[in-house]
Amino acid sequence: MQNNDSYVDSGGGISLYNTKATLINNTITNNKSETGKSILSLTQRGGGISIGGSCAVALKNNIIVGNYTYNKNGVVDTNSKYNNVAIPNVTESINNIGIDNGNAIDPDDVLNTFGTTTPELRENESSITAGDIRWQGSNNNGYSIIETVPILPSDGSVVSGLAHNAAGTPLLPQGQRGFTRHSLNSDTGSIEAMYVKFDGNGSTWSKPQMGDYDGTEYYKGIDPNAILKVSYVYGTLVAEDPPTTRYDATSRFKEWNTQLDGLGTSYKTGSTFTITGDTILYSIFAPINKVVYDGNGNLAVWPLLILKITFSLILQQF
């Protein structure tokens, strides 16, 4: 949300005036607030949330990062500590990511929340739509899916997304996409995500360096030893292809399994399964069986000839 009127002190993502408000599970990013060019305009604040008059605001489980204020020359005010929020009276602040309100925040919060420094709106598996239904299927500007910004998962080893599992017991039953929130470890922000981690169990995949995270898959570096597929609770995923580089040349890929020892629930490559929570599936390998012939001094061809001759004699008897 952006106000394009350059001659007034325009608001950012949300502007409040003389009110009390409680903001819960919002994702507010990539908004800007411009300082007007009139002689009355001074310094603009609140690229994410700004207020007018007297306001009392409670902030709970919100992501408010990556918003900006611009000076009269149209340049981002990099020194501002009010790029995201300018609310003098915050009555409550719980489980929020980012914020500033006069306080410096970690510049890496955007990257560590969204997996990119330039987060974008995406359909992100949502089916929630808005607009004039008469335009359905013919004009995306008139009727379309409400897009959301994907968040990074967090498995504690491959990636540690700031928003995933960060809000505890949910304050709202569903995310913006309409998917159920985790009952104990819900996500901060507007959406709720789940992941399945495919662990190579010592083996790796041949993959290039990953680009910006798009909300579907995450891995680290080149030739990763784990891949995280991201969806939502009760969403469906297809089991990953097996690792391309084995740690042991004497073994072959057998299956994916919920336990490292292979005694849990197993899934074949290409099978479809439903996510009920963050899950790790391990690569299970089996020895490559070899048949060793001991000819006791004879060449391997003789037993085969004897077998052929014997079999022929048996057939002639019938």
Backbone hydrogen bonds, N-H to C=O, Kabsch-Sander energy under -0.5 kcal/mol:
donor,donor_aa,acceptor,acceptor_aa,energy
3,N,11,G,-0.8
4,N,2,Q,-0.6
6,S,4,N,-1.0
8,V,5,D,-0.9
10,S,8,V,-1.5
10,S,34,E,-1.4
12,G,46,G,-0.6
13,G,47,G,-1.4
14,I,48,G,-2.1
16,L,50,S,-2.4
18,N,52,G,-2.3
21,A,56,A,-2.3
23,L,58,A,-2.9
24,I,22,T,-0.6
25,N,60,K,-2.0
28,I,26,N,-0.5
28,I,63,I,-3.4
29,T,27,T,-0.6
30,N,66,G,-1.1
32,K,1,M,-0.5
33,S,68,Y,-2.1
35,T,70,Y,-1.6
37,K,6,S,-1.1
41,S,38,S,-1.3
46,G,82,Y,-3.2
47,G,82,Y,-0.6
47,G,83,N,-1.1
48,G,84,N,-1.3
49,I,84,N,-2.4
50,S,14,I,-2.6
51,I,86,A,-0.6
52,G,16,L,-2.3
55,C,53,G,-0.6
56,A,19,T,-1.8
57,V,89,N,-2.3
58,A,21,A,-2.6
59,L,92,E,-3.4
60,K,23,L,-2.7
61,N,94,I,-3.1
63,I,26,N,-2.9
64,I,62,N,-0.6
64,I,97,I,-2.9
65,V,28,I,-0.9
68,Y,31,N,-2.4
70,Y,33,S,-2.6
71,N,75,V,-2.5
74,G,71,N,-2.1
77,D,69,T,-2.9
78,T,76,V,-1.5
80,S,77,D,-1.4
86,A,49,I,-1.9
90,V,88,P,-0.7
91,T,57,V,-1.7
91,T,89,N,-0.8
92,E,57,V,-0.8
94,I,59,L,-2.4
97,I,62,N,-2.8
99,I,64,I,-2.5
99,I,97,I,-0.6
101,N,85,V,-0.9
102,G,81,K,-3.1
103,N,100,D,-1.9
109,D,106,D,-2.0
112,N,108,D,-2.7
113,T,109,D,-0.8
113,T,110,V,-0.7
114,F,110,V,-2.7
115,G,111,L,-2.2
122,R,148,T,-2.7
126,S,123,E,-2.3
127,S,177,R,-0.5
130,A,144,S,-2.2
132,D,142,G,-2.5
133,I,131,G,-0.7
135,W,132,D,-2.7
136,Q,133,I,-1.6
138,S,135,W,-2.3
139,N,135,W,-2.2
142,G,139,N,-1.1
143,Y,139,N,-1.8
144,S,130,A,-2.1
146,I,128,I,-3.2
147,E,145,I,-0.8
148,T,122,R,-2.7
152,L,113,T,-2.7
155,D,159,V,-1.9
156,G,159,V,-1.4
161,G,153,P,-1.8
162,L,112,N,-2.2
166,A,163,A,-1.5
167,A,186,S,-2.6
168,G,186,S,-0.6
175,G,179,F,-2.3
176,Q,190,S,-3.9
178,G,175,G,-1.9
181,R,173,P,-2.4
186,S,168,G,-2.6
188,T,163,A,-2.4
189,G,61,N,-2.4
194,M,231,S,-1.7
196,V,229,K,-2.5
197,K,279,T,-3.3
198,F,196,V,-0.6
198,F,227,I,-3.4
199,D,197,K,-0.8
199,D,281,L,-3.1
200,G,198,F,-0.5
200,G,225,N,-3.0
203,S,200,G,-1.3
204,T,245,T,-1.8
205,W,224,P,-2.3
207,K,205,W,-1.1
213,Y,115,G,-1.3
218,Y,228,L,-2.5
223,D,207,K,-1.8
227,I,198,F,-2.0
228,L,218,Y,-3.0
229,K,196,V,-2.8
229,K,227,I,-0.6
230,V,216,T,-2.5
231,S,194,M,-2.9
234,Y,275,I,-4.0
235,G,232,Y,-2.6
237,L,273,F,-2.2
239,A,271,S,-3.0
244,T,204,T,-0.8
245,T,204,T,-2.6
246,R,244,T,-0.5
251,S,248,D,-1.6
252,R,286,A,-2.8
254,K,284,I,-3.2
255,E,284,I,-1.3
256,W,267,Y,-3.0
257,N,282,Y,-1.8
258,T,265,T,-1.9
262,G,259,Q,-1.6
267,Y,256,W,-2.7
270,G,239,A,-1.1
271,S,268,K,-2.1
273,F,237,L,-2.3
275,I,235,G,-3.0
279,T,195,Y,-2.1
281,L,197,K,-3.3
282,Y,257,N,-3.3
283,S,199,D,-2.1
284,I,255,E,-2.7
286,A,252,R,-2.7
288,I,250,T,-2.8
289,N,287,P,-0.8
292,V,290,K,-0.6
293,Y,291,V,-0.5
294,D,292,V,-0.5
295,G,293,Y,-0.8
298,N,295,G,-1.9
302,W,299,L,-1.1
304,L,300,A,-0.8
305,L,301,V,-1.8
306,I,302,W,-2.7
307,L,303,P,-2.3
308,K,304,L,-2.0
309,I,305,L,-2.6
310,T,306,I,-2.8
311,F,307,L,-2.3
312,S,308,K,-1.9
313,L,309,I,-2.2
314,I,310,T,-2.0
315,L,311,F,-1.8
316,Q,312,S,-1.8
317,Q,313,L,-1.3
318,F,314,I,-0.6
318,F,315,L,-0.9
